[in-house]
């Protein structure tokens, strides 16, 4: 199976300079927990999750009045850089291998210019794969949480 057969489209993404609060509102409205972050050329340069916003921004704001991050902080300071990507014409096994290797529950499908064209999540794979394969992938992805 090719990634394009399973990936979700269209991709909702944000820009490096979007405010954390703006992104949180978008995620709430669209019911998303994960958003690719793009540069001026529309290329994926990072990702931000609802957990990133809670841990890196909200928790920081509650610590002290001297917090470095706040609701207006641009995503460039909140995002996780170096997103894990694959191509829409890649075999799904490659996407699964990357998710396993990097312990990620989502992967972004990008075109030749690194612009997002789809997203595949562990739940998407669970709906399209055999239970034993999904179980093995889930164990591999969550291994970091068990160890750490």
N, CA, C and O atoms as a GROMACS GRO file, in nm:
protein
  592
    1UNK      N    1   0.085  -0.118   0.000
    1UNK     CA    2   0.000   0.000   0.000
    1UNK      C    3   0.089   0.124   0.000
    1UNK      O    4   0.190   0.129   0.070
    2UNK      N    5   0.052   0.223  -0.078
    2UNK     CA    6   0.126   0.348  -0.083
    2UNK      C    7   0.073   0.447   0.022
    2UNK      O    8  -0.044   0.441   0.060
    3UNK      N    9   0.160   0.535   0.067
    3UNK     CA   10   0.121   0.636   0.166
    3UNK      C   11   0.003   0.719   0.118
    3UNK      O   12  -0.084   0.754   0.198
    4UNK      N   13  -0.002   0.751  -0.010
    4UNK     CA   14  -0.110   0.835  -0.064
    4UNK      C   15  -0.247   0.770  -0.045
    4UNK      O   16  -0.349   0.839  -0.040
    5UNK      N   17  -0.250   0.638  -0.034
    5UNK     CA   18  -0.376   0.568  -0.018
    5UNK      C   19  -0.432   0.581   0.124
    5UNK      O   20  -0.551   0.559   0.146
    6UNK      N   21  -0.348   0.617   0.218
    6UNK     CA   22  -0.389   0.623   0.358
    6UNK      C   23  -0.381   0.764   0.417
    6UNK      O   24  -0.448   0.794   0.516
    7UNK      N   25  -0.300   0.850   0.358
    7UNK     CA   26  -0.277   0.983   0.416
    7UNK      C   27  -0.404   1.067   0.417
    7UNK      O   28  -0.490   1.057   0.329
    8UNK      N   29  -0.414   1.150   0.520
    8UNK     CA   30  -0.528   1.241   0.532
    8UNK      C   31  -0.494   1.374   0.466
    8UNK      O   32  -0.385   1.429   0.483
    9UNK      N   33  -0.590   1.423   0.391
    9UNK     CA   34  -0.576   1.552   0.324
    9UNK      C   35  -0.705   1.630   0.342
    9UNK      O   36  -0.807   1.569   0.374
   10UNK      N   37  -0.707   1.758   0.325
   10UNK     CA   38  -0.590   1.845   0.309
   10UNK      C   39  -0.518   1.863   0.442
   10UNK      O   40  -0.574   1.835   0.548
   11UNK      N   41  -0.396   1.910   0.435
   11UNK     CA   42  -0.315   1.930   0.554
   11UNK      C   43  -0.338   2.071   0.607
   11UNK      O   44  -0.328   2.169   0.533
   12UNK      N   45  -0.368   2.080   0.736
   12UNK     CA   46  -0.377   2.210   0.803
   12UNK      C   47  -0.238   2.236   0.859
   12UNK      O   48  -0.185   2.156   0.936
   13UNK      N   49  -0.178   2.348   0.820
   13UNK     CA   50  -0.044   2.380   0.867
   13UNK      C   51  -0.040   2.523   0.920
   13UNK      O   52  -0.134   2.600   0.901
   14UNK      N   53   0.069   2.556   0.986
   14UNK     CA   54   0.090   2.690   1.041
   14UNK      C   55   0.224   2.742   0.991
   14UNK      O   56   0.303   2.668   0.932
   15UNK      N   57   0.248   2.868   1.016
   15UNK     CA   58   0.372   2.935   0.975
   15UNK      C   59   0.462   2.955   1.097
   15UNK      O   60   0.414   2.966   1.210
   16UNK      N   61   0.591   2.960   1.072
   16UNK     CA   62   0.690   2.982   1.178
   16UNK      C   63   0.658   3.102   1.268
   16UNK      O   64   0.687   3.099   1.387
   17UNK      N   65   0.600   3.206   1.211
   17UNK     CA   66   0.574   3.328   1.288
   17UNK      C   67   0.435   3.336   1.347
   17UNK      O   68   0.402   3.436   1.412
   18UNK      N   69   0.352   3.234   1.327
   18UNK     CA   70   0.220   3.233   1.390
   18UNK      C   71   0.236   3.226   1.541
   18UNK      O   72   0.327   3.159   1.592
   19UNK      N   73   0.149   3.294   1.612
   19UNK     CA   74   0.153   3.294   1.759
   19UNK      C   75   0.102   3.161   1.813
   19UNK      O   76   0.016   3.096   1.753
   20UNK      N   77   0.157   3.122   1.927
   20UNK     CA   78   0.115   2.998   1.993
   20UNK      C   79  -0.035   2.998   2.018
   20UNK      O   80  -0.102   2.896   1.996
   21UNK      N   81  -0.089   3.110   2.062
   21UNK     CA   82  -0.233   3.117   2.091
   21UNK      C   83  -0.317   3.102   1.964
   21UNK      O   84  -0.423   3.040   1.967
   22UNK      N   85  -0.271   3.159   1.855
   22UNK     CA   86  -0.340   3.147   1.726
   22UNK      C   87  -0.344   3.001   1.682
   22UNK      O   88  -0.446   2.953   1.632
   23UNK      N   89  -0.234   2.933   1.701
   23UNK     CA   90  -0.226   2.792   1.664
   23UNK      C   91  -0.314   2.707   1.754
   23UNK      O   92  -0.381   2.614   1.708
   24UNK      N   93  -0.314   2.737   1.882
   24UNK     CA   94  -0.400   2.663   1.977
   24UNK      C   95  -0.548   2.679   1.938
   24UNK      O   96  -0.624   2.582   1.943
   25UNK      N   97  -0.586   2.800   1.901
   25UNK     CA   98  -0.725   2.824   1.861
   25UNK      C   99  -0.758   2.745   1.734
   25UNK      O  100  -0.866   2.687   1.723
   26UNK      N  101  -0.666   2.743   1.638
   26UNK     CA  102  -0.686   2.667   1.515
   26UNK      C  103  -0.701   2.518   1.546
   26UNK      O  104  -0.788   2.451   1.492
   27UNK      N  105  -0.616   2.468   1.633
   27UNK     CA  106  -0.620   2.327   1.668
   27UNK      C  107  -0.752   2.292   1.738
   27UNK      O  108  -0.809   2.186   1.713
   28UNK      N  109  -0.799   2.381   1.823
   28UNK     CA  110  -0.927   2.358   1.890
   28UNK      C  111  -1.040   2.356   1.788
   28UNK      O  112  -1.124   2.265   1.788
   29UNK      N  113  -1.043   2.456   1.702
   29UNK     CA  114  -1.150   2.467   1.603
   29UNK      C  115  -1.152   2.348   1.509
   29UNK      O  116  -1.259   2.295   1.477
   30UNK      N  117  -1.035   2.305   1.464
   30UNK     CA  118  -1.026   2.196   1.365
   30UNK      C  119  -1.015   2.058   1.430
   30UNK      O  120  -1.010   1.956   1.361
   31UNK      N  121  -1.013   2.055   1.565
   31UNK     CA  122  -1.002   1.928   1.640
   31UNK      C  123  -0.876   1.851   1.601
   31UNK      O  124  -0.880   1.733   1.567
   32UNK      N  125  -0.763   1.922   1.608
   32UNK     CA  126  -0.633   1.865   1.574
   32UNK      C  127  -0.542   1.863   1.697
   32UNK      O  128  -0.552   1.950   1.783
   33UNK      N  129  -0.456   1.765   1.703
   33UNK     CA  130  -0.356   1.759   1.809
   33UNK      C  131  -0.215   1.775   1.755
   33UNK      O  132  -0.119   1.769   1.831
   34UNK      N  133  -0.204   1.796   1.624
   34UNK     CA  134  -0.074   1.797   1.556
   34UNK      C  135  -0.085   1.885   1.432
   34UNK      O  136  -0.180   1.872   1.355
   35UNK      N  137   0.013   1.975   1.414
   35UNK     CA  138   0.012   2.063   1.297
   35UNK      C  139   0.155   2.079   1.246
   35UNK      O  140   0.245   2.111   1.324
   36UNK      N  141   0.178   2.058   1.116
   36UNK     CA  142   0.309   2.089   1.058
   36UNK      C  143   0.332   2.241   1.060
   36UNK      O  144   0.239   2.319   1.045
   37UNK      N  145   0.456   2.280   1.078
   37UNK     CA  146   0.495   2.422   1.076
   37UNK      C  147   0.579   2.444   0.951
   37UNK      O  148   0.675   2.371   0.926
   38UNK      N  149   0.541   2.546   0.873
   38UNK     CA  150   0.607   2.570   0.744
   38UNK      C  151   0.679   2.705   0.742
   38UNK      O  152   0.644   2.798   0.815
   39UNK      N  153   0.780   2.714   0.655
   39UNK     CA  154   0.853   2.839   0.636
   39UNK      C  155   0.783   2.923   0.529
   39UNK      O  156   0.674   2.888   0.484
   40UNK      N  157   0.846   3.034   0.488
   40UNK     CA  158   0.786   3.123   0.389
   40UNK      C  159   0.758   3.055   0.255
   40UNK      O  160   0.668   3.097   0.182
   41UNK      N  161   0.834   2.952   0.222
   41UNK     CA  162   0.815   2.879   0.096
   41UNK      C  163   0.714   2.766   0.107
   41UNK      O  164   0.692   2.692   0.011
   42UNK      N  165   0.652   2.750   0.225
   42UNK     CA  166   0.554   2.644   0.244
   42UNK      C  167   0.616   2.509   0.274
   42UNK      O  168   0.546   2.408   0.276
   43UNK      N  169   0.749   2.506   0.297
   43UNK     CA  170   0.820   2.382   0.328
   43UNK      C  171   0.808   2.350   0.477
   43UNK      O  172   0.816   2.439   0.561
   44UNK      N  173   0.788   2.223   0.508
   44UNK     CA  174   0.776   2.180   0.646
   44UNK      C  175   0.913   2.188   0.714
   44UNK      O  176   1.011   2.131   0.667
   45UNK      N  177   0.917   2.260   0.825
   45UNK     CA  178   1.042   2.275   0.901
   45UNK      C  179   1.028   2.226   1.045
   45UNK      O  180   1.126   2.219   1.119
   46UNK      N  181   0.905   2.193   1.085
   46UNK     CA  182   0.884   2.147   1.222
   46UNK      C  183   0.740   2.103   1.241
   46UNK      O  184   0.659   2.104   1.148
   47UNK      N  185   0.711   2.066   1.364
   47UNK     CA  186   0.575   2.028   1.401
   47UNK      C  187   0.543   2.088   1.537
   47UNK      O  188   0.633   2.117   1.615
   48UNK      N  189   0.416   2.105   1.563
   48UNK     CA  190   0.372   2.148   1.695
   48UNK      C  191   0.250   2.064   1.732
   48UNK      O  192   0.162   2.040   1.650
   49UNK      N  193   0.248   2.021   1.857
   49UNK     CA  194   0.136   1.942   1.907
   49UNK      C  195   0.066   2.019   2.018
   49UNK      O  196   0.119   2.116   2.072
   50UNK      N  197  -0.054   1.973   2.052
   50UNK     CA  198  -0.124   2.034   2.164
   50UNK      C  199  -0.042   2.018   2.292
   50UNK      O  200  -0.046   2.105   2.379
   51UNK      N  201   0.031   1.908   2.303
   51UNK     CA  202   0.118   1.886   2.420
   51UNK      C  203   0.233   1.986   2.422
   51UNK      O  204   0.269   2.037   2.528
   52UNK      N  205   0.292   2.015   2.305
   52UNK     CA  206   0.398   2.116   2.298
   52UNK      C  207   0.348   2.249   2.353
   52UNK      O  208   0.416   2.314   2.432
   53UNK      N  209   0.227   2.288   2.311
   53UNK     CA  210   0.172   2.416   2.356
   53UNK      C  211   0.147   2.415   2.507
   53UNK      O  212   0.173   2.514   2.574
   54UNK      N  213   0.099   2.304   2.558
   54UNK     CA  214   0.072   2.296   2.702
   54UNK      C  215   0.201   2.295   2.784
   54UNK      O  216   0.212   2.366   2.884
   55UNK      N  217   0.298   2.217   2.742
   55UNK     CA  218   0.421   2.201   2.821
   55UNK      C  219   0.519   2.316   2.800
   55UNK      O  220   0.579   2.365   2.895
   56UNK      N  221   0.536   2.359   2.675
   56UNK     CA  222   0.637   2.460   2.645
   56UNK      C  223   0.588   2.603   2.665
   56UNK      O  224   0.668   2.692   2.691
   57UNK      N  225   0.459   2.626   2.653
   57UNK     CA  226   0.408   2.763   2.664
   57UNK      C  227   0.326   2.780   2.790
   57UNK      O  228   0.360   2.863   2.875
   58UNK      N  229   0.218   2.706   2.803
   58UNK     CA  230   0.128   2.724   2.916
   58UNK      C  231   0.197   2.700   3.049
   58UNK      O  232   0.181   2.778   3.142
   59UNK      N  233   0.273   2.592   3.060
   59UNK     CA  234   0.343   2.563   3.184
   59UNK      C  235   0.449   2.668   3.213
   59UNK      O  236   0.470   2.705   3.329
   60UNK      N  237   0.514   2.716   3.110
   60UNK     CA  238   0.615   2.822   3.125
   60UNK      C  239   0.549   2.950   3.178
   60UNK      O  240   0.604   3.015   3.267
   61UNK      N  241   0.433   2.985   3.125
   61UNK     CA  242   0.362   3.106   3.168
   61UNK      C  243   0.322   3.098   3.314
   61UNK      O  244   0.318   3.200   3.383
   62UNK      N  245   0.291   2.979   3.360
   62UNK     CA  246   0.244   2.964   3.498
   62UNK      C  247   0.358   2.961   3.599
   62UNK      O  248   0.333   2.971   3.719
   63UNK      N  249   0.482   2.948   3.553
   63UNK     CA  250   0.595   2.937   3.644
   63UNK      C  251   0.634   3.069   3.709
   63UNK      O  252   0.660   3.076   3.830
   64UNK      N  253   0.639   3.172   3.629
   64UNK     CA  254   0.685   3.300   3.685
   64UNK      C  255   0.651   3.414   3.590
   64UNK      O  256   0.623   3.392   3.472
   65UNK      N  257   0.653   3.532   3.643
   65UNK     CA  258   0.625   3.649   3.559
   65UNK      C  259   0.741   3.678   3.465
   65UNK      O  260   0.728   3.760   3.374
   66UNK      N  261   0.854   3.612   3.485
   66UNK     CA  262   0.972   3.632   3.399
   66UNK      C  263   0.980   3.524   3.290
   66UNK      O  264   1.086   3.503   3.231
   67UNK      N  265   0.870   3.457   3.265
   67UNK     CA  266   0.869   3.350   3.165
   67UNK      C  267   0.915   3.402   3.030
   67UNK      O  268   0.882   3.514   2.990
   68UNK      N  269   0.992   3.319   2.959
   68UNK     CA  270   1.041   3.356   2.827
   68UNK      C  271   0.934   3.341   2.720
   68UNK      O  272   0.933   3.414   2.621
   69UNK      N  273   0.843   3.245   2.741
   69UNK     CA  274   0.741   3.216   2.641
   69UNK      C  275   0.604   3.258   2.692
   69UNK      O  276   0.576   3.251   2.812
   70UNK      N  277   0.520   3.302   2.599
   70UNK     CA  278   0.383   3.337   2.635
   70UNK      C  279   0.292   3.310   2.516
   70UNK      O  280   0.337   3.254   2.415
   71UNK      N  281   0.168   3.347   2.526
   71UNK     CA  282   0.069   3.317   2.422
   71UNK      C  283   0.105   3.378   2.286
   71UNK      O  284   0.062   3.328   2.183
   72UNK      N  285   0.182   3.486   2.287
   72UNK     CA  286   0.221   3.552   2.161
   72UNK      C  287   0.352   3.499   2.103
   72UNK      O  288   0.396   3.547   1.999
   73UNK      N  289   0.412   3.404   2.169
   73UNK     CA  290   0.539   3.349   2.122
   73UNK      C  291   0.521   3.284   1.984
   73UNK      O  292   0.429   3.205   1.965
   74UNK      N  293   0.609   3.318   1.889
   74UNK     CA  294   0.601   3.255   1.756
   74UNK      C  295   0.631   3.105   1.765
   74UNK      O  296   0.708   3.061   1.850
   75UNK      N  297   0.571   3.030   1.676
   75UNK     CA  298   0.590   2.884   1.676
   75UNK      C  299   0.736   2.843   1.660
   75UNK      O  300   0.775   2.736   1.705
   76UNK      N  301   0.817   2.927   1.596
   76UNK     CA  302   0.958   2.891   1.577
   76UNK      C  303   1.027   2.859   1.709
   76UNK      O  304   1.126   2.786   1.711
   77UNK      N  305   0.976   2.914   1.822
   77UNK     CA  306   1.034   2.891   1.953
   77UNK      C  307   0.964   2.779   2.030
   77UNK      O  308   1.009   2.740   2.137
   78UNK      N  309   0.855   2.728   1.975
   78UNK     CA  310   0.774   2.628   2.044
   78UNK      C  311   0.780   2.493   1.972
   78UNK      O  312   0.773   2.388   2.036
   79UNK      N  313   0.794   2.496   1.840
   79UNK     CA  314   0.785   2.375   1.759
   79UNK      C  315   0.900   2.278   1.786
   79UNK      O  316   1.002   2.314   1.844
   80UNK      N  317   0.878   2.155   1.742
   80UNK     CA  318   0.983   2.055   1.739
   80UNK      C  319   1.041   2.058   1.598
   80UNK      O  320   0.971   2.026   1.502
   81UNK      N  321   1.169   2.096   1.584
   81UNK     CA  322   1.228   2.103   1.449
   81UNK      C  323   1.261   1.963   1.395
   81UNK      O  324   1.259   1.865   1.469
   82UNK      N  325   1.290   1.958   1.266
   82UNK     CA  326   1.332   1.832   1.204
   82UNK      C  327   1.221   1.730   1.196
   82UNK      O  328   1.232   1.621   1.252
   83UNK      N  329   1.113   1.764   1.126
   83UNK     CA  330   1.000   1.671   1.118
   83UNK      C  331   1.036   1.543   1.043
   83UNK      O  332   1.122   1.543   0.955
   84UNK      N  333   0.968   1.435   1.079
   84UNK     CA  334   0.986   1.307   1.011
   84UNK      C  335   0.888   1.305   0.894
   84UNK      O  336   0.767   1.323   0.912
   85UNK      N  337   0.941   1.284   0.774
   85UNK     CA  338   0.858   1.291   0.654
   85UNK      C  339   0.881   1.171   0.563
   85UNK      O  340   0.980   1.099   0.573
   86UNK      N  341   0.786   1.154   0.474
   86UNK     CA  342   0.797   1.055   0.367
   86UNK      C  343   0.724   1.113   0.247
   86UNK      O  344   0.666   1.222   0.256
   87UNK      N  345   0.726   1.044   0.137
   87UNK     CA  346   0.657   1.090   0.018
   87UNK      C  347   0.526   1.016  -0.002
   87UNK      O  348   0.510   0.904   0.047
   88UNK      N  349   0.432   1.077  -0.071
   88UNK     CA  350   0.303   1.012  -0.093
   88UNK      C  351   0.314   0.883  -0.175
   88UNK      O  352   0.228   0.796  -0.164
   89UNK      N  353   0.417   0.871  -0.257
   89UNK     CA  354   0.434   0.751  -0.337
   89UNK      C  355   0.525   0.647  -0.271
   89UNK      O  356   0.554   0.544  -0.331
   90UNK      N  357   0.569   0.675  -0.148
   90UNK     CA  358   0.646   0.576  -0.072
   90UNK      C  359   0.554   0.466  -0.024
   90UNK      O  360   0.434   0.488  -0.004
   91UNK      N  361   0.611   0.348  -0.006
   91UNK     CA  362   0.535   0.237   0.048
   91UNK      C  363   0.504   0.266   0.195
   91UNK      O  364   0.585   0.324   0.266
   92UNK      N  365   0.387   0.225   0.240
   92UNK     CA  366   0.347   0.248   0.379
   92UNK      C  367   0.446   0.186   0.477
   92UNK      O  368   0.463   0.236   0.588
   93UNK      N  369   0.511   0.078   0.437
   93UNK     CA  370   0.611   0.016   0.524
   93UNK      C  371   0.725   0.112   0.557
   93UNK      O  372   0.777   0.109   0.668
   94UNK      N  373   0.764   0.197   0.462
   94UNK     CA  374   0.867   0.296   0.490
   94UNK      C  375   0.818   0.394   0.597
   94UNK      O  376   0.892   0.426   0.690
   95UNK      N  377   0.696   0.441   0.583
   95UNK     CA  378   0.639   0.533   0.683
   95UNK      C  379   0.636   0.467   0.819
   95UNK      O  380   0.672   0.529   0.919
   96UNK      N  381   0.595   0.342   0.825
   96UNK     CA  382   0.591   0.269   0.952
   96UNK      C  383   0.731   0.255   1.010
   96UNK      O  384   0.751   0.272   1.131
   97UNK      N  385   0.829   0.224   0.925
   97UNK     CA  386   0.968   0.210   0.973
   97UNK      C  387   1.019   0.342   1.031
   97UNK      O  388   1.085   0.342   1.134
   98UNK      N  389   0.988   0.453   0.965
   98UNK     CA  390   1.031   0.584   1.016
   98UNK      C  391   0.962   0.616   1.148
   98UNK      O  392   1.025   0.667   1.241
   99UNK      N  393   0.834   0.587   1.157
   99UNK     CA  394   0.761   0.611   1.282
   99UNK      C  395   0.821   0.527   1.394
   99UNK      O  396   0.837   0.575   1.506
  100UNK      N  397   0.853   0.404   1.364
  100UNK     CA  398   0.913   0.313   1.462
  100UNK      C  399   1.050   0.365   1.505
  100UNK      O  400   1.079   0.373   1.625
  101UNK      N  401   1.134   0.399   1.408
  101UNK     CA  402   1.272   0.442   1.437
  101UNK      C  403   1.276   0.569   1.520
  101UNK      O  404   1.359   0.582   1.611
  102UNK      N  405   1.188   0.664   1.489
  102UNK     CA  406   1.190   0.793   1.557
  102UNK      C  407   1.084   0.807   1.666
  102UNK      O  408   1.068   0.915   1.724
  103UNK      N  409   1.014   0.698   1.694
  103UNK     CA  410   0.912   0.696   1.801
  103UNK      C  411   0.809   0.807   1.782
  103UNK      O  412   0.782   0.884   1.874
  104UNK      N  413   0.753   0.814   1.663
  104UNK     CA  414   0.653   0.916   1.630
  104UNK      C  415   0.521   0.848   1.596
  104UNK      O  416   0.519   0.745   1.528
  105UNK      N  417   0.412   0.906   1.641
  105UNK     CA  418   0.281   0.849   1.612
  105UNK      C  419   0.216   0.914   1.489
  105UNK      O  420   0.106   0.877   1.449
  106UNK      N  421   0.287   1.011   1.429
  106UNK     CA  422   0.238   1.076   1.307
  106UNK      C  423   0.357   1.103   1.214
  106UNK      O  424   0.469   1.125   1.259
  107UNK      N  425   0.329   1.100   1.084
  107UNK     CA  426   0.433   1.131   0.986
  107UNK      C  427   0.370   1.219   0.878
  107UNK      O  428   0.254   1.200   0.840
  108UNK      N  429   0.447   1.314   0.830
  108UNK     CA  430   0.399   1.407   0.728
  108UNK      C  431   0.444   1.359   0.592
  108UNK      O  432   0.562   1.330   0.572
  109UNK      N  433   0.351   1.351   0.499
  109UNK     CA  434   0.385   1.320   0.360
  109UNK      C  435   0.411   1.453   0.290
  109UNK      O  436   0.328   1.544   0.296
  110UNK      N  437   0.525   1.464   0.224
  110UNK     CA  438   0.563   1.588   0.158
  110UNK      C  439   0.590   1.564   0.010
  110UNK      O  440   0.622   1.452  -0.032
  111UNK      N  441   0.577   1.672  -0.068
  111UNK     CA  442   0.611   1.664  -0.211
  111UNK      C  443   0.761   1.688  -0.228
  111UNK      O  444   0.835   1.695  -0.130
  112UNK      N  445   0.806   1.700  -0.353
  112UNK     CA  446   0.948   1.718  -0.383
  112UNK      C  447   1.006   1.846  -0.324
  112UNK      O  448   1.126   1.856  -0.302
  113UNK      N  449   0.921   1.944  -0.298
  113UNK     CA  450   0.965   2.073  -0.241
  113UNK      C  451   0.954   2.075  -0.089
  113UNK      O  452   0.976   2.179  -0.027
  114UNK      N  453   0.920   1.962  -0.029
  114UNK     CA  454   0.900   1.947   0.117
  114UNK      C  455   0.775   2.022   0.166
  114UNK      O  456   0.767   2.059   0.283
  115UNK      N  457   0.679   2.043   0.078
  115UNK     CA  458   0.550   2.101   0.117
  115UNK      C  459   0.458   1.987   0.160
  115UNK      O  460   0.456   1.882   0.097
  116UNK      N  461   0.382   2.007   0.268
  116UNK     CA  462   0.296   1.899   0.318
  116UNK      C  463   0.179   1.870   0.224
  116UNK      O  464   0.110   1.961   0.179
  117UNK      N  465   0.159   1.741   0.194
  117UNK     CA  466   0.047   1.700   0.110
  117UNK      C  467  -0.045   1.602   0.181
  117UNK      O  468  -0.154   1.572   0.132
  118UNK      N  469  -0.002   1.551   0.296
  118UNK     CA  470  -0.083   1.456   0.373
  118UNK      C  471  -0.020   1.425   0.506
  118UNK      O  472   0.098   1.453   0.528
  119UNK      N  473  -0.098   1.368   0.595
  119UNK     CA  474  -0.050   1.325   0.726
  119UNK      C  475  -0.103   1.184   0.749
  119UNK      O  476  -0.218   1.154   0.720
  120UNK      N  477  -0.016   1.099   0.803
  120UNK     CA  478  -0.056   0.963   0.841
  120UNK      C  479  -0.033   0.949   0.991
  120UNK      O  480   0.076   0.978   1.041
  121UNK      N  481  -0.136   0.906   1.062
  121UNK     CA  482  -0.124   0.884   1.206
  121UNK      C  483  -0.129   0.735   1.236
  121UNK      O  484  -0.168   0.654   1.152
  122UNK      N  485  -0.090   0.701   1.356
  122UNK     CA  486  -0.097   0.562   1.400
  122UNK      C  487  -0.240   0.510   1.390
  122UNK      O  488  -0.262   0.394   1.355
  123UNK      N  489  -0.338   0.595   1.420
  123UNK     CA  490  -0.477   0.550   1.412
  123UNK      C  491  -0.519   0.524   1.267
  123UNK      O  492  -0.600   0.435   1.241
  124UNK      N  493  -0.464   0.600   1.172
  124UNK     CA  494  -0.491   0.572   1.031
  124UNK      C  495  -0.438   0.434   0.992
  124UNK      O  496  -0.504   0.358   0.922
  125UNK      N  497  -0.319   0.404   1.039
  125UNK     CA  498  -0.258   0.274   1.009
  125UNK      C  499  -0.338   0.163   1.076
  125UNK      O  500  -0.358   0.057   1.018
  126UNK      N  501  -0.384   0.188   1.200
  126UNK     CA  502  -0.461   0.087   1.272
  126UNK      C  503  -0.588   0.049   1.198
  126UNK      O  504  -0.631  -0.066   1.203
  127UNK      N  505  -0.647   0.144   1.128
  127UNK     CA  506  -0.769   0.115   1.055
  127UNK      C  507  -0.744   0.041   0.925
  127UNK      O  508  -0.835  -0.021   0.870
  128UNK      N  509  -0.621   0.046   0.876
  128UNK     CA  510  -0.593  -0.016   0.747
  128UNK      C  511  -0.501  -0.136   0.751
  128UNK      O  512  -0.474  -0.197   0.647
  129UNK      N  513  -0.452  -0.172   0.868
  129UNK     CA  514  -0.354  -0.280   0.877
  129UNK      C  515  -0.406  -0.395   0.965
  129UNK      O  516  -0.510  -0.384   1.029
  130UNK      N  517  -0.331  -0.503   0.966
  130UNK     CA  518  -0.362  -0.617   1.050
  130UNK      C  519  -0.328  -0.583   1.195
  130UNK      O  520  -0.233  -0.510   1.222
  131UNK      N  521  -0.405  -0.635   1.287
  131UNK     CA  522  -0.391  -0.603   1.429
  131UNK      C  523  -0.252  -0.635   1.483
  131UNK      O  524  -0.198  -0.557   1.562
  132UNK      N  525  -0.192  -0.745   1.443
  132UNK     CA  526  -0.060  -0.780   1.495
  132UNK      C  527   0.047  -0.681   1.450
  132UNK      O  528   0.137  -0.648   1.528
  133UNK      N  529   0.038  -0.633   1.327
  133UNK     CA  530   0.134  -0.533   1.278
  133UNK      C  531   0.117  -0.401   1.350
  133UNK      O  532   0.215  -0.335   1.384
  134UNK      N  533  -0.006  -0.362   1.375
  134UNK     CA  534  -0.033  -0.237   1.444
  134UNK      C  535   0.017  -0.246   1.588
  134UNK      O  536   0.075  -0.150   1.640
  135UNK      N  537  -0.006  -0.358   1.652
  135UNK     CA  538   0.041  -0.377   1.789
  135UNK      C  539   0.192  -0.366   1.799
  135UNK      O  540   0.244  -0.304   1.892
  136UNK      N  541   0.262  -0.425   1.704
  136UNK     CA  542   0.408  -0.419   1.703
  136UNK      C  543   0.455  -0.276   1.682
  136UNK      O  544   0.549  -0.230   1.747
  137UNK      N  545   0.390  -0.204   1.591
  137UNK     CA  546   0.426  -0.065   1.565
  137UNK      C  547   0.400   0.021   1.688
  137UNK      O  548   0.483   0.105   1.723
  138UNK      N  549   0.287   0.002   1.752
  138UNK     CA  550   0.255   0.077   1.874
  138UNK      C  551   0.359   0.051   1.983
  138UNK      O  552   0.404   0.145   2.049
  139UNK      N  553   0.397  -0.074   2.001
  139UNK     CA  554   0.501  -0.105   2.101
  139UNK      C  555   0.632  -0.033   2.069
  139UNK      O  556   0.696   0.022   2.158
  140UNK      N  557   0.672  -0.033   1.943
  140UNK     CA  558   0.797   0.030   1.902
  140UNK      C  559   0.791   0.182   1.922
  140UNK      O  560   0.888   0.242   1.968
  141UNK      N  561   0.679   0.243   1.888
  141UNK     CA  562   0.666   0.390   1.902
  141UNK      C  563   0.667   0.430   2.048
  141UNK      O  564   0.730   0.530   2.084
  142UNK      N  565   0.600   0.355   2.132
  142UNK     CA  566   0.588   0.394   2.274
  142UNK      C  567   0.703   0.342   2.359
  142UNK      O  568   0.705   0.365   2.480
  143UNK      N  569   0.798   0.274   2.300
  143UNK     CA  570   0.912   0.220   2.375
  143UNK      C  571   0.986   0.330   2.452
  143UNK      O  572   1.032   0.304   2.564
  144UNK      N  573   0.998   0.448   2.397
  144UNK     CA  574   1.068   0.558   2.464
  144UNK      C  575   0.998   0.596   2.593
  144UNK      O  576   1.065   0.634   2.690
  145UNK      N  577   0.865   0.587   2.598
  145UNK     CA  578   0.790   0.623   2.716
  145UNK      C  579   0.808   0.519   2.826
  145UNK      O  580   0.812   0.554   2.944
  146UNK      N  581   0.819   0.394   2.788
  146UNK     CA  582   0.836   0.286   2.884
  146UNK      C  583   0.974   0.295   2.949
  146UNK      O  584   0.988   0.275   3.070
  147UNK      N  585   1.076   0.325   2.866
  147UNK     CA  586   1.214   0.333   2.916
  147UNK      C  587   1.238   0.458   3.000
  147UNK      O  588   1.316   0.456   3.095
  148UNK      N  589   1.169   0.568   2.965
  148UNK     CA  590   1.209   0.694   3.023
  148UNK      C  591   1.121   0.750   3.126
  148UNK      O  592   1.150   0.857   3.180
   0.00000   0.00000   0.00000
